[in-house]
């Protein structure tokens, strides 16, 4: 994944120094120079890092950094301020706005290089907030949807949900249930990320719920491949007797034994046209209907709510 780094530097000195320092890694880091007035546009893309040269910025740096932090989708985007101002109180005031680093001029290029690498690396780790699957959670899922809506992109959202998963947990325990969740995450990632040169996104909503956000592609093929692999290997998480019967038995609250089919996967696909959907709330409402439709079909299945692009 290419790391987008936005630099506010009216003299273009910083970007030239950084391109030289990162010349062997420019396929991993995309440095872009922007003006202070363009910050709202830049924030839509949820940059990996923002670097500000205070000496050339035509704004009050403290207020400017506060305004960046007020954008909820970029609340964890790191900020580095580079400045020749060595006044201690000024530095403290800047750091109080949740700026991660204040680097004094003259710049030590090697120090600057490793600071950027380490900050971006830490952000990448923090954004993978699910300790179980290593996938981004709800904050990043919402931010990713907002980014694409604001950029008026056409995309699709795939919602994944496991059927009869509670019954599995009741019989086999949460530890084994976690293994099925990790297996599901690997299966989804395998087929969503197989599309070359894509900026596809996969998130873990929580529990047995996942989401994938992808550009225009063959959704039928992706869903079919995920279902085939899931059904082929999910039975490995059951004992032989349950597999042969095709169900598990669980006592309900009244002590009555009930039978539940083996766990399957339901996929609801919602095609997003920015002319129709304006907010993530609208997407969520429609997605709920499609997910309900998918859950009413027995076995692993997928339902696509198609829109003409």
N, C-alpha and C positions, 0 to 999 in steps of 0.2 A: 504494500500500500504506500503510495507516494505521500509524503508529509508536506502539506501546504503551509508555508511560512510567509506571513505578510510583514513587510517592513515599511515603516513610515519614516522616510528620509528624503527630504527635498533636494539634497545634494547628490544622491545616488552613490555616496561613498561606501556605505555599509554593504549594500548589495554586491558591489564589485569585490569587496574584501571577502565576503562570504562565498561567493561563487568561486573564488580562487581557493579558499580553504576547503570547500566541499567539491572541488573539481572532479574527484574520482567517485563522487556519490551523487551526482546531479540527477541520476535516474531514481534516486530515493527521496530527494529533497527538492521541492519546487519553490524557489524564492520569488516573491512578487512585491514590487514597490507600489504603494498606494498613497494617496493624499489623505489627510485627516478627514476631509469631507466625504471620503469614500468608505469610511469605516463600517457603516451599516451594510453596505453591499458585501464587503469582505466577511462580515460576521455571519451572513447567511450560509456561507460555505463551511462554517465551523472549523476554522483553521487550527492547525496543530500548535501554532505559536505565533505571537505578535511581538515584534521588536520595534521599539520607538526610539528614534534619535531625538532626544529632547532639545538639543541645540538647534535643530532645523524645524521642529514642529511648531506650527503657528497657533498653538492652543495652550491653555493652562493644563499642564501635564497631570496634576492631581485630579482635576475635574474630568479630564478626558478619560483617565483610567477608571474613575468611578462610573462613567457612562458605559464603558465596555463591560464592567462587572454587573451592571444592571440588566444586561441581556442574559436572560435565564439559560438560554441554550449554550452560552459560552462562559458559564460560571466557572468551568474548570479549565478553560483555555489559558495556558500560561502567558504571562507578559514579562518581557525584559525591557527595562529602560536603560538606555545608554546616554550618558551625560557628562559634561565637563563641570557641572555644578557639584562642588564638594562640601557644601554647607550641610552639617550633620542634621539639623532640624528638617531641612528640605528633603533629605534622603529618607528620614523617618516618615515624613508626611506622605511621600510617594509609596513607601512600603505598606503603610496603613491601608492603602486602597486594595490590598491583596495582590500587589505586584510581586512576582516571585524573585526577581533579581534586579538589582540596580548596579550597573557596571560603570565604573568611572573611567573617563578618558585620561590619558591615551590608552587605547585598547591593546591588550595582549592577544594577538590572533589565536594562539594555541589555547589559551584559557577560554576565549570566546567560543571557539570550535567545540571544545568538550562540554562547556556549559549548555550549549544548544543541543548537542547530541544527548546529554543526560536528561535534560528537561523533557525533550520530546519522547525519549524512551520511557521515562517515568509516567508521562501522560498516557502512553499506549497501554502500559500495565494497568493504570488506574481505570481506564475506560473499559477494560475487560473485567467488569465488576462481579460477574457470577463466579464464585469460588468453585462451583460444581462443574460448569461447562466451559468457563473461560470466555463467555460471550457477553457483549454489552447488554445492559439492562434497560429498564423503562425510560430513564432519562435520555439515554442516547437514542433509543428507538424513536421517541417523540421528536427529538432534535433532528434526526435524519429525515423523518417525514416532513417536518416543517421546512427544512432546507430545500427539499425537492419541490414542495408546493410553491415556495417563494421564488424559486428559479423557474417555475412553470414547466417542469419536466413531466413527461409522460412515463409512468412507471406502473408496476404492479406490486401488490402486497400479498404475500402468501402467509396465511395463518395456519399453524400446525397444532393439533390437539390430540392427545392419546385417549382412546376409548377404553372404558372399563379399567382404567389405571388404578383407581382407588381399591377395587377388588384385588388387584395384584398386590398392592401394598399391604392389604389386610392379611393376605395369605403368606406372602414371602418376606414381608418386612420392608422398612424404609431403606435399609442399606442396599438391598437388591433392587428396590425401586430406583434408587439413585443411579444404578448401573444402566438401567433401561433409559433413563433420561440422558445420560452421557452418550449412550449408543445412538439415541435419536439425534442429538446434536451433531455427532460425527456424520451420520447419514445425510442430514440436511446440508451440512457444510460441503460434503463431497460433491453433491450434484449442483448446488447453487453456485459454487466457486469454480466449477469446471468450465464455465463460459469465459473464453479468453478476453483480455483487455476490458473487463467489466469493473464497475464500481459497486457491485452487489454488496448488500449488507445483511447480516444475520444477527438477530438478537434473541435473548432468552427473557421472555416476559416474566416467567416464574413458574415453578412446579413443572408440569408437563406441557406448558404452552410456549411456543416459539413463533417467531416471525421472520420472514425474509423480504427484503425490498430489492427489486431488480428492475432493470430496464426492459425494453421490449424484447421478448424472447419467446421461445416455444414453451409456454407454460405447461401444456399437456405433457410434453416429453419429460420435463423436470419432475412433475408430479408423479408420472407413471414410474419413473426410475426410482424415486424415493420410496414409493409404495412397494415396488417389487423387492427392493433390498430390505426394507423394514419387515415385510411379511416373511421373507426368507430366513432372517436371523433372529427375529424377536422371540421365536419359539425356543431358542437356546437358553432363554432365561426361565423356562419352566421345566418341571420334572417330567419324566416320560409319561406317567399316568395322566397328568393334566393335558398333555399334548394329544394323547390318544383319545381322551374324552372330548377335547375341544372346549373345555370350560373349567372354571374353578368353583368351588363351593364356599360360600361365606355366610355366616350366621348374622341375621339382621338384629336390630335392637330388641326385638321381641323373642330372639332366640330361634327364629325360624330359618332353616337353611335355604339359601337362594343360590341359583346357578348364574354365573356370569361368563360370557365368551372370553376367549383370550384377547389380550390387548391388541388393538389395531390403531391405525393412524388416520385421522380426518384432516383434509386440507381444504381451506377456503381461500379462493383467489379473487382478489378485487382489483380490477384494472382502473387506474386513476387517470382521469383526464382533468387537467387543471382548470378547464373551462367549467367543469361540473362541481368538483370538490375544492373548497376554499380553506377548510380547516381540518385539523386532525380529529375534531369531534364529529364532523360529518362522515369522515372515513370510518371512525369507530362504530357509528350507528349502523351504517350499511354493512360493515364487516360482521356485526353481530347477527344480522339476518342471514348472511351467507354461511356463517359458521353453524347456525342452528339448522340450516338446510342440510349441510354436510353431515351433521351428527345424527340426523334421522335415518341415514342410509346405513344398513348393516355392513360390517367389515370395513377394510381400508378403502377410502374413496376420496375423491376430490370434486369440488364444485367451483366453476369459474363464472364470475359475474362479468360478462363481456361488455365492453363499451367500444363504440366506433371511434377510433382516433382520427 
